[in-house]
């Protein structure tokens, strides 16, 4: 589903994040942040087959949340429970194995919450005791190749 392509010209036009139905509020908030900074994005534009059965039917696939064309980068936002984080990390790692030219970053809950507070999208009380003491990782959109921060920790947890 296309998202925020292009620049906003008319102030009466809705922002790109206002025109997309997101699966989770965290995705809407992230899109709002991208819109604010004028970063073009697409929401769930591509599904990558990761595994297939003997007949060639796809049995596992991965659809990253965002694609940022200016950075040629996919972003997956993971703000849910640890079991789902582990599953998404496995899918991101498999995607890197099968599609080595595709760049993906996984944005974890603590980093996401710090971004929301830093840019004034949420009040600081959104940070719980577990995330309040940890330093957020900078959202570095350049040089995204390589394993996502926290893969090994999430896999062993």
C-alpha positions as CSV (number, residue, x, y, z in Angstrom):
1,X,0.0,0.0,0.0
2,X,1.6,3.3,-1.1
3,X,2.4,5.8,1.6
4,X,4.0,9.2,1.8
5,X,5.5,9.7,-1.6
6,X,6.4,13.3,-2.6
7,X,6.3,16.6,-0.8
8,X,3.3,18.2,0.7
9,X,2.3,21.2,-1.4
10,X,-1.1,22.3,-0.2
11,X,-1.7,22.7,3.5
12,X,-5.4,21.7,3.0
13,X,-4.3,18.3,1.7
14,X,-4.1,15.6,4.4
15,X,-0.6,14.4,5.3
16,X,0.4,11.0,3.9
17,X,0.1,9.3,7.3
18,X,-3.5,10.5,7.5
19,X,-4.3,8.6,4.3
20,X,-3.1,5.1,5.3
21,X,-4.8,2.6,7.5
22,X,-2.0,1.1,9.7
23,X,-2.1,-2.2,11.4
24,X,-0.7,-0.7,14.6
25,X,-0.6,2.7,16.2
26,X,3.2,2.6,16.4
27,X,3.3,2.5,12.6
28,X,1.1,5.5,12.4
29,X,3.2,7.5,14.8
30,X,6.4,6.5,12.9
31,X,4.8,7.6,9.6
32,X,3.8,10.9,11.3
33,X,7.5,11.5,12.3
34,X,8.6,10.7,8.8
35,X,6.0,13.1,7.3
36,X,7.2,15.8,9.7
37,X,10.7,15.6,8.5
38,X,9.7,15.3,4.8
39,X,11.0,11.7,4.4
40,X,9.2,9.9,1.6
41,X,7.9,6.4,2.6
42,X,5.8,3.5,1.4
43,X,3.8,1.4,3.8
44,X,4.2,-2.4,3.4
45,X,5.0,-2.1,-0.3
46,X,6.6,-5.5,-0.8
47,X,6.3,-9.0,0.6
48,X,9.4,-11.2,0.5
49,X,8.9,-14.9,0.2
50,X,11.2,-16.6,2.8
51,X,10.3,-20.3,2.5
52,X,8.3,-22.5,0.2
53,X,7.0,-26.0,0.2
54,X,7.9,-28.7,-2.4
55,X,5.3,-27.5,-4.8
56,X,6.8,-24.0,-4.7
57,X,4.0,-22.4,-2.7
58,X,5.1,-19.7,-0.3
59,X,4.8,-21.0,3.3
60,X,6.6,-18.1,5.0
61,X,6.9,-14.5,4.0
62,X,8.0,-11.1,5.5
63,X,6.4,-7.7,4.8
64,X,8.5,-5.0,6.4
65,X,6.4,-2.1,7.7
66,X,8.1,0.8,5.7
67,X,10.3,1.4,2.7
68,X,12.2,4.6,2.6
69,X,13.1,5.2,-1.1
70,X,15.7,7.9,-0.5
71,X,17.7,5.5,1.6
72,X,16.7,2.3,-0.2
73,X,15.9,0.9,3.2
74,X,13.2,-1.2,4.8
75,X,12.1,-0.5,8.4
76,X,10.4,-3.0,10.6
77,X,8.9,-1.6,13.8
78,X,8.8,-4.1,16.7
79,X,7.0,-2.8,19.7
80,X,5.3,-5.9,20.9
81,X,6.2,-8.8,23.2
82,X,9.5,-10.6,23.2
83,X,8.2,-13.7,21.3
84,X,7.2,-11.6,18.4
85,X,10.5,-9.7,18.5
86,X,12.3,-13.0,18.2
87,X,10.1,-14.1,15.3
88,X,10.7,-10.8,13.4
89,X,14.4,-11.0,14.0
90,X,14.5,-14.4,12.5
91,X,12.5,-13.2,9.5
92,X,14.8,-10.1,9.1
93,X,17.9,-12.4,9.2
94,X,16.4,-14.8,6.7
95,X,15.5,-11.8,4.4
96,X,19.2,-10.7,4.5
97,X,20.3,-14.3,3.6
98,X,17.9,-14.6,0.7
99,X,18.1,-11.0,-0.5
100,X,21.6,-9.7,0.2
101,X,21.0,-6.4,-1.7
102,X,18.0,-5.5,0.4
103,X,18.7,-3.3,3.4
104,X,16.5,-3.6,6.5
105,X,16.6,-2.2,10.0
106,X,14.5,-3.4,12.9
107,X,13.4,-0.6,15.2
108,X,13.0,-2.0,18.7
109,X,10.4,-0.9,21.4
110,X,12.9,1.0,23.6
111,X,14.3,2.9,20.6
112,X,10.9,3.6,19.3
113,X,9.6,5.0,22.6
114,X,12.7,7.2,23.0
115,X,12.0,8.6,19.5
116,X,8.4,9.4,20.4
117,X,9.4,11.2,23.5
118,X,12.4,13.0,21.9
119,X,10.2,14.3,19.1
120,X,7.3,15.2,21.3
121,X,4.8,12.6,20.0
122,X,4.3,11.0,23.4
123,X,4.7,12.0,27.0
124,X,7.7,10.7,28.9
125,X,5.5,8.5,31.0
126,X,5.2,6.2,28.0
127,X,8.7,5.0,29.0
128,X,8.5,2.3,31.6
129,X,11.2,1.5,34.1
130,X,12.8,-1.0,31.7
131,X,13.2,1.5,28.9
132,X,13.7,4.7,30.9
133,X,17.2,3.8,32.0
134,X,18.5,2.5,28.7
135,X,20.1,4.8,26.2
136,X,18.3,4.9,22.8
137,X,20.2,3.7,19.7
138,X,20.4,6.5,17.2
139,X,18.2,5.9,14.2
140,X,21.0,5.8,11.6
141,X,19.4,5.4,8.2
142,X,22.7,5.3,6.4
143,X,24.9,2.2,6.3
144,X,22.0,0.0,7.3
145,X,23.6,-3.2,5.9
146,X,24.5,-5.8,8.5
147,X,22.7,-7.4,11.4
148,X,20.0,-5.4,13.2
149,X,21.0,-4.2,16.6
150,X,19.9,-6.6,19.3
151,X,19.5,-9.7,17.1
152,X,21.6,-11.9,19.3
153,X,20.0,-10.7,22.5
154,X,16.5,-11.2,21.3
155,X,17.3,-14.7,19.9
156,X,18.7,-15.9,23.2
157,X,16.1,-14.4,25.4
